[in-house]
Amino acid sequence: MKSIVRDMTLVATLSLADAQALPAFSQEQSFGPGWVRDAVFYQIFPERFCNGDTANDPPGTEPWGGKPSTRNFFGGDIRGIVNRLDYIASLGVNALYLNPVFASGSNHKYNTSDYLRIDPSFGDERVFRELVDSCHRRGIRVILDGVFNHTGVDFFAFADLKRNGARSAYAGWYNVHSFPVGSAGKPNYDCWWGFGSLPKLMTGNPAVRQYLFDVTRHWLAAGIDGWRLDVPNEIPHEFWIEWRRLVKSLNPDAYILGEIWDDGTPWLQGDQFDAVMNYPFRTSCIDYFALDTITVSKFDSVLARERHAYPQGVSFNLYNLLGSHDTERFLTLCRGDVSLWKLAVLFQMTYPGAPALYYGDEVGMTGGKDPGCRGTMVWDAARQNGEMLRSTREAIALRMKHGVLRGGSFAPILLDDDARTYVFLREDPSTAALVFLNRGKSEVRVALPRTQKPGVRSWNQIWPAKVFSFPPGGDSLIVTVPALSGIVLEGEK
């Protein structure tokens, strides 16, 4: 295939706008815990990850590997996660985000019936504490899903309200429009998006606030390292300001992550969350890598706008995801093209922020939106995509080995819309890294003037893993990037 030659001397004369560049990570600039900059998260939907204890299977549990639905069960539990910690650690990840684990009648557990109890089909608090302790011994942190906006109808306060109506001691915990309390099918009370099975808590009520604060204390005391907050945009800011003070007083290093799908600025001023789930990052990656609907320039400008919308330091705390329990799996959006998936993961692992991997993506799982994205984990090696698994481990190892990819400054160097080529620089006081991404279908040769980085004597190729040294001398550093692939160089100053 004929290669395309791109001369980066053209770019060398460009003045990179301040709105494009990002300074290196500094803990003094960040109000989030320092460990997040070095984290790679692995998200687990507990009911679908691994069945480690068949004795706690709910009635009607179906055989592992069946088609997921909104109502069926496959027996995944906390013991299963404990049993698979060797596998999780082998990926190189060092943080877990678990979807809800508290008592609930559903497979997703977002309709809580008891916040102070592990769901019996998942185990008990003893096995949960074993999980946390086992993770900590391996250097893996654990954050839980906090569903504080709404409860299930079996939650003690709502059940009492249904029994006793206006006389209930918990009448002020919910906003009931009239009595008696209606059925979940015809709710006459505030609920999440009109779903009567999810009655909304009145978090402005002092008793509700005290209860949720007690729940927060309990699980932080159990050793968790932070919270992912479900639909926090539906709870007033005043609640989160007070809640953050509590969390940070109990554990200053706890990570507070909000599920905000759009601009998180109102929550990221240092008084509420440390970060948000970076869904705009995911959307940009879908448009550029998976669907090929935007140019390199557009891709970079969207990312730049987000980087500089937030206070300095926040970009290094953002939870950069390609998929979750609420979205189509990324490989599905790539129409099964593994090369596109691998290129997106390489970008994810070399870009500022905390990369997040959704369970099973690393072995080639596919699926559409909920419930399709919530299939059972594929444990049969013969059915796993070994190429994707190897590439995932290598990309995570690349990030973990080279600190400049976690905390270095960020600046775009080449945006070539015609060749579909993106080159950016990560830099800290001692090291520089150049990341070349070729989304095009032709090989690209890129020439970088040595005068552009005079402090770097020579560059070594660190991705792909085969190390190749670019010796000093000559006018240009010439890098050949194959189609639909990437190359990463590192240079010592």
C-alpha positions in Angstrom: 0.0 0.0 0.0 1.3 3.4 -1.0 2.4 5.5 2.0 1.5 9.2 2.6 4.4 11.5 3.5 3.5 14.2 6.1 6.2 16.9 6.7 5.8 18.2 10.3 8.0 21.2 9.5 4.8 22.8 8.6 3.5 22.3 12.1 6.7 23.5 13.7 5.9 27.1 12.7 2.4 26.9 14.3 1.8 28.6 17.6 -0.2 26.2 19.7 -3.1 28.1 21.3 -3.2 28.1 25.1 -6.7 26.6 24.7 -5.1 23.5 23.2 -2.2 22.9 25.6 -2.6 21.3 29.1 0.1 21.8 31.8 1.6 18.9 33.6 -0.1 17.4 36.6 0.5 19.2 39.9 -1.1 18.0 43.1 -1.2 21.6 44.2 -3.5 22.4 41.4 -5.8 19.4 42.0 -8.5 19.0 44.7 -8.8 15.3 43.9 -6.7 12.4 45.4 -3.3 12.1 43.8 -3.7 8.3 43.3 -6.4 8.8 40.6 -3.8 10.2 38.2 -2.0 6.9 38.3 -5.2 4.8 38.2 -6.6 2.5 35.6 -10.2 1.5 36.5 -12.0 -1.8 35.8 -15.8 -1.6 36.0 -17.7 -4.7 37.1 -21.4 -5.3 36.9 -21.4 -7.8 39.8 -24.4 -10.0 38.7 -22.7 -10.7 35.4 -19.0 -11.1 36.2 -18.5 -14.5 37.9 -20.6 -16.9 40.0 -18.4 -17.8 42.8 -21.0 -19.2 45.2 -24.0 -21.1 43.7 -25.5 -21.4 47.2 -26.6 -17.8 47.1 -28.1 -17.9 43.6 -31.5 -16.3 43.4 -34.5 -18.4 42.4 -34.7 -19.0 38.7 -31.0 -18.4 38.1 -30.2 -19.1 34.4 -27.1 -20.9 33.0 -24.1 -18.7 32.6 -23.7 -17.4 29.1 -27.4 -16.9 28.4 -29.0 -13.9 26.7 -29.2 -10.9 29.2 -32.5 -9.3 29.8 -33.7 -6.6 32.2 -35.1 -9.2 34.6 -33.0 -12.4 34.5 -30.3 -13.6 36.8 -27.1 -15.5 36.2 -25.7 -15.8 39.7 -22.7 -13.4 39.6 -21.6 -12.4 43.1 -18.8 -10.9 45.3 -17.2 -14.3 45.9 -16.8 -14.6 42.1 -14.9 -11.3 42.0 -12.6 -12.5 44.8 -12.0 -15.7 42.9 -11.0 -13.7 39.8 -8.7 -11.2 41.4 -5.6 -12.9 39.8 -7.2 -12.3 36.4 -8.1 -8.7 37.3 -4.6 -8.0 38.6 -3.1 -9.6 35.4 -4.7 -6.9 33.4 -2.6 -4.3 35.2 -5.5 -2.3 36.5 -5.3 -0.8 40.0 -8.9 0.3 40.8 -12.3 -1.3 40.7 -15.6 0.4 40.2 -18.5 -1.9 41.3 -22.1 -1.3 40.2 -24.5 -1.4 43.2 -24.0 -4.2 45.7 -26.6 -3.3 48.3 -29.8 -5.3 48.9 -32.2 -5.0 46.0 -34.7 -7.3 44.1 -33.3 -6.5 40.6 -30.3 -7.7 38.8 -28.9 -4.1 38.5 -29.5 -3.1 42.2 -30.4 0.5 41.5 -33.6 0.1 43.4 -32.1 -0.2 46.9 -34.1 -1.9 49.6 -31.3 -1.7 52.3 -28.2 0.5 52.0 -26.5 -1.1 55.0 -26.7 -4.7 53.7 -24.9 -6.5 50.9 -27.5 -8.1 48.6 -27.9 -11.8 49.8 -27.5 -13.0 46.3 -24.0 -11.3 46.2 -23.0 -12.5 49.7 -22.6 -10.6 52.9 -20.5 -7.9 54.5 -17.9 -10.5 55.5 -17.1 -11.5 51.9 -17.3 -7.9 50.9 -14.7 -6.9 53.4 -12.6 -9.9 52.2 -12.8 -8.4 48.7 -11.7 -5.0 49.8 -8.9 -6.3 51.9 -7.7 -8.6 49.1 -7.8 -5.8 46.6 -5.8 -3.5 49.0 -3.1 -6.1 49.4 -2.7 -6.1 45.7 -2.6 -2.4 45.4 -6.1 -2.2 43.9 -8.6 0.4 45.2 -12.4 -0.1 45.3 -15.1 2.4 44.7 -18.9 1.7 45.1 -22.0 3.0 43.4 -23.9 5.4 45.6 -27.6 5.5 44.6 -28.8 8.4 46.8 -31.4 10.0 44.6 -34.0 7.3 44.8 -34.8 4.0 46.6 -36.7 0.9 45.7 -40.3 0.5 46.8 -39.2 -2.2 49.4 -37.0 0.3 51.2 -38.1 0.5 54.8 -39.1 4.2 54.7 -41.2 3.9 51.5 -42.8 0.6 52.7 -43.8 2.4 56.0 -45.2 5.3 54.0 -47.4 3.0 51.9 -48.7 1.3 55.0 -49.4 4.3 57.1 -49.9 7.1 54.6 -49.8 10.6 55.9 -49.3 9.3 59.5 -46.0 7.7 58.6 -42.9 8.9 60.3 -41.3 8.9 56.9 -43.9 11.0 55.1 -41.3 13.8 54.6 -38.8 11.4 53.0 -40.7 11.4 49.7 -42.9 13.9 47.8 -46.3 12.2 47.7 -48.9 14.3 45.8 -51.9 12.7 47.4 -52.8 9.8 49.8 -53.1 6.8 49.7 -49.7 6.2 48.0 -50.3 4.8 44.5 -48.8 1.7 43.0 -45.5 1.6 41.1 -47.5 1.2 37.9 -49.4 4.5 38.6 -47.2 6.5 40.9 -48.6 9.6 42.6 -45.2 10.6 44.0 -41.9 11.9 42.6 -39.8 9.2 41.1 -36.8 8.9 38.8 -37.9 9.6 35.2 -41.4 8.6 36.0 -40.5 5.0 37.1 -42.7 4.2 40.0 -40.3 1.5 41.2 -37.7 4.2 41.9 -39.3 6.7 44.3 -37.2 9.9 44.8 -35.8 10.8 48.1 -36.1 14.3 49.5 -32.5 14.9 50.3 -33.3 18.3 51.7 -35.1 16.6 54.6 -32.6 16.5 57.6 -33.6 12.9 58.5 -32.9 11.7 54.9 -29.7 13.5 54.9 -28.6 12.0 58.2 -29.5 8.5 57.0 -27.5 8.9 53.8 -24.6 10.3 55.7 -24.7 7.3 58.1 -24.6 5.0 55.1 -21.6 6.9 53.7 -19.8 6.5 57.1 -20.6 2.8 57.3 -19.0 1.9 53.9 -16.1 4.2 54.2 -15.4 2.5 57.6 -15.6 -0.9 55.7 -12.5 0.3 53.7 -13.8 1.5 50.4 -11.7 4.1 48.5 -14.5 6.3 47.1 -17.9 6.6 45.5 -19.4 6.8 42.0 -22.6 8.8 42.4 -25.6 7.8 40.4 -27.7 10.6 38.7 -26.2 13.3 41.1 -27.4 16.1 38.9 -30.9 15.4 40.3 -29.8 16.2 43.8 -29.3 19.8 44.9 -25.7 21.1 45.0 -26.1 22.0 48.7 -26.4 18.3 49.5 -23.2 17.4 47.7 -21.3 20.3 49.3 -22.1 19.0 52.8 -21.6 15.4 51.7 -18.1 16.1 50.4 -17.1 17.7 53.7 -18.2 14.5 55.4 -16.4 12.2 53.0 -13.1 14.1 53.0 -13.2 14.4 56.8 -13.4 10.6 57.0 -10.9 9.9 54.2 -9.2 12.8 52.5 -8.0 10.3 49.8 -11.5 9.1 48.9 -12.4 9.6 45.2 -15.8 11.3 44.5 -16.9 10.6 41.0 -20.2 11.9 39.6 -22.2 10.4 36.8 -22.6 13.5 34.7 -23.1 12.9 31.0 -22.5 16.5 29.8 -20.6 19.5 31.2 -19.5 18.8 34.8 -18.3 22.3 35.5 -21.0 23.2 38.2 -19.8 20.1 40.2 -16.1 20.5 39.7 -15.2 23.7 41.5 -13.5 22.0 44.5 -16.6 21.9 46.8 -18.4 18.8 45.4 -16.9 16.2 43.1 -13.3 15.3 42.3 -14.2 14.2 38.8 -17.1 13.1 36.5 -17.5 10.1 34.2 -16.1 11.5 31.0 -18.9 10.6 28.6 -17.9 13.5 26.2 -14.5 11.8 25.9 -16.4 8.5 24.9 -18.6 10.3 22.4 -15.5 11.9 20.8 -13.8 8.5 20.6 -16.9 6.9 19.0 -17.1 9.7 16.4 -13.4 9.6 15.5 -12.3 6.0 16.0 -15.4 3.9 15.6 -17.7 5.8 13.2 -15.2 8.0 11.4 -17.6 10.9 11.3 -15.3 13.7 12.5 -11.9 15.0 11.4 -8.8 14.9 13.4 -9.1 18.7 13.9 -12.6 18.4 15.2 -11.6 15.5 17.5 -8.9 17.6 19.0 -11.0 20.8 19.3 -13.7 18.9 21.2 -11.2 17.4 23.6 -9.5 20.8 24.0 -12.7 22.5 24.9 -13.4 20.1 27.6 -9.8 20.1 29.0 -10.0 23.8 29.5 -13.5 24.1 30.7 -12.5 22.7 34.1 -10.0 24.0 36.7 -6.4 22.9 36.3 -5.7 19.4 37.5 -9.3 18.1 37.0 -8.4 16.7 33.6 -6.1 14.2 35.3 -8.9 13.0 37.6 -11.6 12.4 34.9 -12.9 8.9 34.5 -12.2 8.3 30.8 -14.4 5.5 29.6 -15.1 3.9 26.3 -18.1 1.9 27.5 -20.2 1.2 30.6 -23.3 -0.7 31.8 -25.4 2.1 30.2 -23.9 2.1 26.7 -23.2 -0.1 23.7 -20.0 -1.9 23.9 -17.2 -0.1 22.0 -16.3 -3.1 19.8 -20.0 -3.2 18.7 -19.8 0.4 17.6 -16.6 -0.4 15.7 -18.6 -3.0 13.8 -16.2 -5.7 15.1 -13.1 -4.0 13.8 -10.4 -4.9 16.3 -7.9 -2.5 14.8 -10.1 0.4 15.6 -10.8 -0.8 19.1 -7.0 -1.2 19.8 -6.3 2.2 18.4 -8.9 3.8 20.7 -7.6 2.0 23.7 -4.0 3.2 22.9 -5.3 6.7 22.8 -7.2 6.2 26.1 -4.1 4.9 27.8 -1.9 7.8 26.5 -4.3 10.7 27.2 -4.6 12.7 30.4 -7.2 11.3 32.9 -7.9 7.9 34.5 -8.7 5.3 31.8 -11.6 3.0 32.6 -12.2 -0.5 31.1 -15.6 -2.1 31.2 -15.5 -5.8 32.1 -15.3 -8.1 29.1 -14.3 -5.4 26.6 -10.8 -6.7 26.8 -11.8 -10.2 25.6 -14.0 -9.0 22.7 -17.5 -9.0 24.3 -20.1 -7.2 22.2 -23.6 -5.9 22.9 -26.0 -3.0 22.4 -27.5 -0.8 25.0 -28.9 -2.2 28.2 -29.5 -5.1 28.5 -27.3 -6.1 25.7 -24.2 -4.6 27.2 -24.7 -6.5 30.4 -23.9 -10.0 29.3 -22.1 -12.6 31.4 -18.3 -12.4 31.4 -16.7 -14.7 28.9 -14.3 -17.0 30.9 -13.8 -19.7 28.3 -10.4 -18.9 26.7 -11.4 -20.5 23.5 -14.2 -17.9 23.1 -12.0 -14.9 24.1 -10.3 -12.7 21.7 -6.7 -13.3 22.6 -5.3 -10.5 20.5 -7.5 -7.9 22.3 -6.6 -9.3 25.7 -2.9 -9.1 24.9 -3.2 -5.6 23.5 -5.1 -4.4 26.5 -2.5 -5.7 28.9 0.3 -4.2 26.9 -1.4 -0.8 26.6 -2.1 -0.7 30.4 1.5 -1.7 31.0 2.7 1.1 28.7 0.8 3.7 30.8 1.9 2.2 34.1 5.6 2.0 33.1 5.9 5.6 31.7 4.9 8.2 34.2 4.9 10.9 31.6 1.8 9.3 30.0 0.0 9.7 33.3 1.0 13.1 34.6 2.8 14.9 31.8 1.6 18.0 30.0 -0.4 17.6 26.8 -0.1 19.5 23.5 -1.2 18.5 20.0 1.6 18.5 17.5 0.1 17.4 14.2 -3.6 17.4 13.1 -3.7 16.1 9.6 -7.3 15.7 8.4 -6.4 14.3 5.0 -4.1 11.5 6.3 -6.3 11.0 9.4 -3.2 11.4 11.6 -3.0 12.8 15.1 0.3 13.4 16.9 0.5 14.8 20.4 3.2 15.4 23.0 3.3 14.4 26.7 6.0 16.0 28.7 7.3 16.4 32.2 10.6 17.8 33.5 12.7 14.8 32.7 10.9 13.0 29.9 8.9 13.6 26.7 6.7 11.2 24.8 5.3 11.5 21.3 2.1 9.6 20.4 1.4 9.0 16.7 -2.1 7.8 15.8 -3.0 6.9 12.2 -6.8 6.4 11.8 -6.3 6.3 8.0 -6.2 3.3 5.7 -2.8 4.1 4.3 0.7 4.0 5.9 1.9 7.5 6.9 5.5 8.8 7.1 5.8 11.8 9.5 8.9 14.0 9.6 9.5 15.9 12.8 12.2 18.6 12.8 14.7 17.9 15.6 14.8 21.6 16.4 11.2 21.3 17.7 12.4 19.4 20.8 16.0 20.4 21.2 16.2 19.1 24.8 15.7 15.5 23.7 18.9 13.9 22.3 17.3 10.8 20.9 14.0 9.0 20.9 13.2 5.3 21.7 10.1 3.5 20.4 8.1 2.2 23.3 5.0 1.1 21.4 4.7 -1.4 19.8 6.8 -3.1 22.4 9.7 -3.8 20.1 12.2 -1.1 21.1 13.7 0.9 18.3 16.1 3.7 18.9 16.2 6.8 16.7 19.8 7.9 16.8 20.8 11.6 17.1 21.8 13.5 14.0 20.0 14.5 10.8 17.5 17.3 10.3 14.4 15.3 11.0 13.0 12.5 13.0 11.1 10.3 10.5 8.4 8.0 11.8 6.5 5.5 9.7 3.0 4.7 11.1 1.1 1.8 9.6 -2.5 2.1 8.7 -5.0 1.9 11.6 -2.3 1.8 14.2 -0.2 3.9 16.6 3.4 4.4 17.6 4.7 5.9 20.8 8.2 7.3 21.3 9.9 8.4 24.5 12.9 10.7 24.9 15.0 11.5 27.9 16.0 15.1 28.4 
